[in-house]
Amino acid sequence: MEVAVKVFDLQYREAFKNFDIECDMMKHIRHRNLIKIISSCSNDDFKALILEYMPHGSLEKCLYSSNYILDIFQRLNIMIDVASALEYLHFGYSVPIIHCDLKPSNVLLDDNMVAHLSDFGMAKPLLKEDQSLIQTQTLATIGYMAPEYGREGRVSTNGDVYSFGIMLIETFTRKKPTDEIFSGEMTLKHWVNDLLPISIMKVVDAHLLSQEDKHFVIKGQCVSFVFNLAMKCTVESPEERINAKEIVTRLLKIRDSLLKNVKG
């Protein structure tokens, strides 16, 4: 049996805490789109998790590979898988769980290109079902972090939705939010929002759309719907963002429409 081993760097002061959090989380949550922990190894000077092996690596690796191109259906399916995992974390467990670090490197792909959300070292359970925000000192990844997280160190399920929206944009533009073209007020989100009304070709990954493709208009409309959904995920006000259930519903609708028009 092939496995992956995640070894924690114990010189990093948060490592002990992250190991305990991840072990505790993964003992209690089960979903086809969450990474599975097979076992763990722990003593005073070594801590590691034994995970199921993901032969296609991370979404980040596949997105930026020079010899492998994800097509439009693969990207849609991957984001539906991640949204399904997020829906489970936010709504499918006894208390909502916030992942806190959604990004392409934490999305792993199996033999069949099914996506599995991983790395729960920063995850936070909400202790009360009606509690929308909790205070935290943990920092998420720059570029994917919700504005209220960066300003106030406060996280919520709405913050996960924001990070998902950024990852959705990145998946269809093939541009990182930390790309050197983004500085000051110009962010990945604003770049797409400003250029999308002018031409979708200016923002979409060039590998996804070709004017020679007989399904160019249909695929272009699909990508436009994806970007519009991403904008609803990344609204500045946390309370105005859509939730993970709505994201899954909308992505499935986009994929079904594309399948009907391209393969039907």
BAPA-563793 format. One record per residue (C-alpha): z, y, x. Coordinates in Angstrom, 1 decimal, m for minus. Layout:
BEGIN
{{Z Y X}},
...
//
This chain:
BEGIN
{{0.0 0.0 0.0}},
{{m1.0 3.4 1.4}},
{{1.6 6.1 1.1}},
{{2.1 9.6 2.1}},
{{5.3 10.7 3.9}},
{{6.6 14.2 3.5}},
{{9.1 14.9 6.4}},
{{11.4 17.9 6.0}},
{{11.9 20.3 8.9}},
{{15.7 20.4 9.2}},
{{15.6 23.4 11.5}},
{{14.5 25.3 8.4}},
{{17.8 26.3 6.7}},
{{16.4 25.7 3.1}},
{{15.2 22.1 4.0}},
{{18.4 20.3 2.9}},
{{18.5 22.2 m0.4}},
{{14.8 21.7 m1.1}},
{{15.0 18.0 m0.3}},
{{17.9 17.6 m2.8}},
{{16.1 19.7 m5.5}},
{{12.9 17.7 m5.1}},
{{14.6 14.3 m5.2}},
{{16.6 15.4 m8.3}},
{{13.5 16.8 m10.1}},
{{11.3 13.8 m9.4}},
{{13.9 11.3 m10.6}},
{{13.9 12.8 m14.1}},
{{10.3 14.0 m14.8}},
{{7.3 11.7 m15.4}},
{{3.8 12.8 m16.1}},
{{0.3 11.5 m15.1}},
{{m0.4 14.9 m13.5}},
{{2.8 15.1 m11.4}},
{{3.1 13.5 m8.0}},
{{5.2 10.4 m8.0}},
{{8.0 9.8 m5.4}},
{{8.1 6.1 m4.5}},
{{11.3 6.4 m2.3}},
{{13.2 8.7 0.0}},
{{14.8 8.4 3.4}},
{{17.9 10.5 4.2}},
{{20.5 10.7 6.9}},
{{22.1 13.6 8.9}},
{{19.1 14.3 11.0}},
{{16.1 13.0 9.1}},
{{15.0 13.6 5.5}},
{{11.7 12.4 4.0}},
{{10.0 11.6 0.7}},
{{7.7 8.6 0.3}},
{{4.9 9.7 m2.0}},
{{1.8 8.1 m3.6}},
{{m1.2 8.7 m1.3}},
{{m3.8 11.1 m2.5}},
{{m7.1 10.2 m0.7}},
{{m8.9 13.5 m1.5}},
{{m6.2 15.7 m0.2}},
{{m5.4 19.0 m1.8}},
{{m7.5 21.3 m4.0}},
{{m7.4 23.8 m1.2}},
{{m8.9 21.4 1.2}},
{{m11.7 20.4 m1.3}},
{{m12.4 24.0 m2.3}},
{{m13.0 25.2 1.3}},
{{m14.6 22.0 2.7}},
{{m17.9 22.6 4.4}},
{{m19.3 19.2 3.6}},
{{m18.0 18.6 0.0}},
{{m18.7 20.9 m3.1}},
{{m16.7 20.6 m6.3}},
{{m19.0 21.0 m9.3}},
{{m18.2 22.9 m12.4}},
{{m16.9 19.9 m14.3}},
{{m14.6 18.8 m11.5}},
{{m13.1 22.2 m11.2}},
{{m12.5 22.4 m15.0}},
{{m11.0 18.9 m15.0}},
{{m8.7 19.7 m12.1}},
{{m7.4 22.9 m13.8}},
{{m6.9 21.0 m17.1}},
{{m4.9 18.5 m15.2}},
{{m2.7 21.2 m13.6}},
{{m2.3 23.0 m17.0}},
{{m1.3 19.7 m18.6}},
{{1.4 19.2 m15.9}},
{{2.6 22.8 m16.5}},
{{2.7 22.2 m20.2}},
{{4.9 19.2 m19.7}},
{{7.2 21.1 m17.3}},
{{7.6 24.0 m19.7}},
{{7.7 22.2 m23.0}},
{{7.9 18.4 m22.6}},
{{11.3 18.0 m21.0}},
{{14.8 18.6 m22.4}},
{{15.0 22.0 m20.6}},
{{12.0 24.0 m19.3}},
{{11.3 23.6 m15.6}},
{{9.7 26.3 m13.6}},
{{7.6 25.1 m10.6}},
{{7.8 28.5 m8.8}},
{{5.1 27.8 m6.2}},
{{1.7 27.0 m7.9}},
{{m1.2 27.2 m5.5}},
{{m4.2 25.0 m4.5}},
{{m2.4 23.4 m1.5}},
{{0.2 22.0 m4.0}},
{{m2.4 20.3 m6.1}},
{{m3.3 16.9 m4.8}},
{{m6.3 14.8 m5.8}},
{{m6.4 11.0 m6.2}},
{{m9.3 8.5 m5.9}},
{{m10.7 9.6 m9.2}},
{{m10.3 13.3 m8.5}},
{{m7.4 13.4 m11.0}},
{{m5.1 16.3 m10.0}},
{{m1.3 15.8 m9.4}},
{{1.0 18.8 m9.1}},
{{3.3 18.4 m6.1}},
{{6.1 20.2 m4.1}},
{{9.1 20.8 m6.3}},
{{11.3 22.1 m3.5}},
{{11.5 25.6 m5.2}},
{{11.5 24.3 m8.8}},
{{14.2 25.7 m11.2}},
{{15.4 24.2 m14.5}},
{{16.3 26.8 m17.2}},
{{19.9 25.9 m18.1}},
{{19.5 27.2 m21.7}},
{{16.5 26.5 m23.8}},
{{16.4 30.1 m25.1}},
{{16.8 31.6 m21.6}},
{{13.6 33.2 m20.5}},
{{14.5 34.4 m17.0}},
{{16.8 33.4 m14.2}},
{{17.8 35.1 m11.0}},
{{16.6 33.6 m7.7}},
{{16.5 34.4 m4.0}},
{{13.7 32.0 m3.3}},
{{10.4 33.5 m2.3}},
{{7.1 32.1 m3.7}},
{{3.8 32.3 m1.9}},
{{2.3 35.8 m1.4}},
{{m0.8 36.3 m3.5}},
{{0.2 33.8 m6.2}},
{{3.6 35.4 m7.0}},
{{4.0 37.1 m10.3}},
{{4.7 40.9 m10.0}},
{{8.1 40.6 m11.6}},
{{9.0 37.9 m9.1}},
{{8.1 40.1 m6.1}},
{{9.9 43.2 m7.6}},
{{13.1 41.7 m9.0}},
{{13.3 38.2 m7.6}},
{{13.2 36.9 m11.2}},
{{11.3 33.8 m12.3}},
{{10.3 32.4 m15.7}},
{{7.7 30.1 m17.2}},
{{5.6 33.2 m17.6}},
{{5.7 33.5 m13.8}},
{{4.2 30.0 m13.5}},
{{1.5 31.1 m15.9}},
{{0.6 34.1 m13.7}},
{{0.3 31.9 m10.6}},
{{m1.9 29.4 m12.6}},
{{m4.1 32.3 m13.5}},
{{m4.6 33.3 m9.9}},
{{m5.3 29.7 m8.9}},
{{m7.8 29.5 m11.8}},
{{m9.7 32.6 m10.4}},
{{m9.6 31.2 m6.9}},
{{m11.0 27.8 m8.0}},
{{m14.0 29.4 m9.6}},
{{m14.6 32.2 m7.0}},
{{m13.7 30.2 m3.9}},
{{m11.8 33.3 m2.6}},
{{m8.2 33.3 m1.6}},
{{m5.9 36.0 m3.0}},
{{m5.0 36.7 0.7}},
{{m8.7 37.2 1.7}},
{{m9.1 40.2 4.1}},
{{m11.3 42.0 1.5}},
{{m8.2 42.4 m0.7}},
{{m5.8 45.2 0.4}},
{{m3.9 48.0 m1.3}},
{{m4.7 48.2 m5.0}},
{{m7.7 45.8 m4.7}},
{{m6.5 42.3 m5.5}},
{{m8.4 39.1 m6.3}},
{{m7.6 39.7 m10.0}},
{{m8.8 43.4 m10.0}},
{{m11.9 42.4 m8.0}},
{{m12.9 39.9 m10.7}},
{{m11.9 42.2 m13.5}},
{{m14.0 45.1 m12.1}},
{{m17.1 43.2 m11.2}},
{{m17.3 40.7 m14.1}},
{{m18.7 43.2 m16.6}},
{{m21.5 44.1 m14.1}},
{{m22.5 40.6 m13.1}},
{{m20.8 37.2 m13.0}},
{{m22.9 36.3 m9.9}},
{{m21.0 38.9 m7.9}},
{{m17.7 37.0 m8.3}},
{{m18.4 33.3 m9.0}},
{{m18.6 30.8 m6.2}},
{{m22.3 30.7 m5.2}},
{{m22.2 26.9 m5.3}},
{{m21.5 26.8 m9.0}},
{{m24.3 29.0 m10.5}},
{{m28.0 29.0 m9.6}},
{{m30.6 30.9 m11.6}},
{{m33.0 28.0 m11.1}},
{{m30.6 25.7 m13.0}},
{{m31.9 25.1 m16.5}},
{{m28.3 25.3 m17.7}},
{{m27.6 28.6 m15.9}},
{{m26.9 30.6 m19.1}},
{{m24.5 28.0 m20.5}},
{{m22.7 27.5 m17.2}},
{{m22.4 31.3 m16.7}},
{{m20.9 31.6 m20.2}},
{{m18.4 28.8 m19.3}},
{{m17.3 30.6 m16.1}},
{{m17.0 33.9 m18.0}},
{{m14.7 32.2 m20.5}},
{{m12.6 30.8 m17.6}},
{{m12.2 34.2 m16.0}},
{{m11.3 35.8 m19.4}},
{{m8.6 33.1 m19.7}},
{{m7.3 33.8 m16.2}},
{{m7.0 37.5 m17.2}},
{{m4.8 36.5 m20.1}},
{{m2.6 34.5 m17.7}},
{{m2.2 37.4 m15.3}},
{{m1.4 40.3 m17.7}},
{{1.1 42.6 m16.0}},
{{3.8 42.2 m18.7}},
{{5.3 38.6 m18.6}},
{{5.9 38.6 m22.3}},
{{2.3 39.3 m23.1}},
{{0.9 36.3 m21.1}},
{{m0.2 33.2 m23.0}},
{{1.7 30.0 m22.5}},
{{0.8 26.6 m20.9}},
{{0.1 25.0 m24.3}},
{{m2.5 27.7 m25.1}},
{{m4.0 27.4 m21.7}},
{{m4.6 23.6 m22.1}},
{{m6.1 24.2 m25.6}},
{{m8.5 26.8 m24.3}},
{{m9.6 24.9 m21.2}},
{{m10.3 21.8 m23.3}},
{{m12.3 23.9 m25.7}},
{{m14.3 25.5 m22.8}},
{{m15.0 22.0 m21.3}},
{{m16.0 20.4 m24.6}},
{{m18.4 23.3 m25.3}},
{{m19.9 22.9 m21.8}},
{{m20.2 19.1 m22.2}},
{{m21.9 19.4 m25.6}},
{{m24.5 21.9 m24.4}},
{{m25.2 20.4 m21.0}},
{{m24.9 16.7 m21.6}},
{{m25.4 16.5 m25.3}},
//
